[in-house]
Amino acid sequence: LSYPFIALYNAGAALYRSMNRSGMTMVVSVLVNVINIGGNALCLFGLGMGVEGVAIPTLLSRMAGAVCMLALLRNTHLQIHLLHGAWKPDLSMMKQILHIGVPSGIENSLFQLGRVLVVQVIAMFGTVQTAANAVANSVDTVGCLPGQTINLAIITVVGHCIGAGDFQQARHYTKKLILWAYIATACVNIPLLLGLKWVLPMFDASAEALELARTLIFIHNGMAMLMWPAAFTLPNALRAASDVRFTMIVALASMALFRIVFSYLLGVGLGWGAVGVWVAMVMDWVCRIVFYVGRYRSGKWEEKARIPA
């Protein structure tokens, strides 16, 4: 039920970022999280509810976020705003949006499906490795947050440059933002890895599971400082230039070969267990980097941006 509200919020937030008003999206995001966390506390500890005490506040918070963004976008003083009353679909504009949105949506959907399949592989290794995988996933998400933030920024910035026909600036800001992504990723992950002895005891898992989780986190977050921005931030610059089919094909092919096939070969075939699955994930990153960097250096993504959708 919350997905339509997520879509409305994300669309509104993207419009505000394109108008250089990202501060407002941050305010709404804080409000959403306050409602979500406060609602969780009330329902779980105050009303004694079960898992529905988590789900209901999440739904309400996402509804609040969507309503806020729609209300804010009705301000006619904004450069981009919602029209009052009847509106007529702009089919040409919708075609351009779907040209980028559909391949990206397919890529993200199948990527999530691939993650589910990988979890099924890890489940074959028993409860200890499953628990270690869950703990490591919780921690490594923090290590990717800076890069994910810059992923949003690079689409807006490079999109502005492409829209103005300034490909030199697009290249300049792509390199600059990827550099900042590397710096930010290192600034978060170095303290995180050094502080694992205090972080891991926060999880209710066996000593064996926590020790394996430590290994998995070092694999993921250690390699993330070297690879993550090139594997996941750079393709967003290509997407901003409408080079969406290439990024989709590379992402899906790499995921299928390495995250699924090699996860099974290394984890089950060679008996590496969860470590093999996470090594296969790093191999997926390497594959993406090779193709994305090659595409960027070739300049073919600029040709895509010059061709009308």
Salt bridges, closest charged atoms under 4 A:
GLU107 OE2 - ARG239 NH2 2.51
GLU211 OE1 - ARG214 NE 3.75
ASP243 OD2 - ARG295 NE 2.75
ASP284 OD2 - ARG259 NE 2.59
ASP284 OD1 - ARG288 NE 3.07
GLU302 OE2 - ARG171 NE 2.74
GLU302 OE1 - ARG306 NH1 3.90
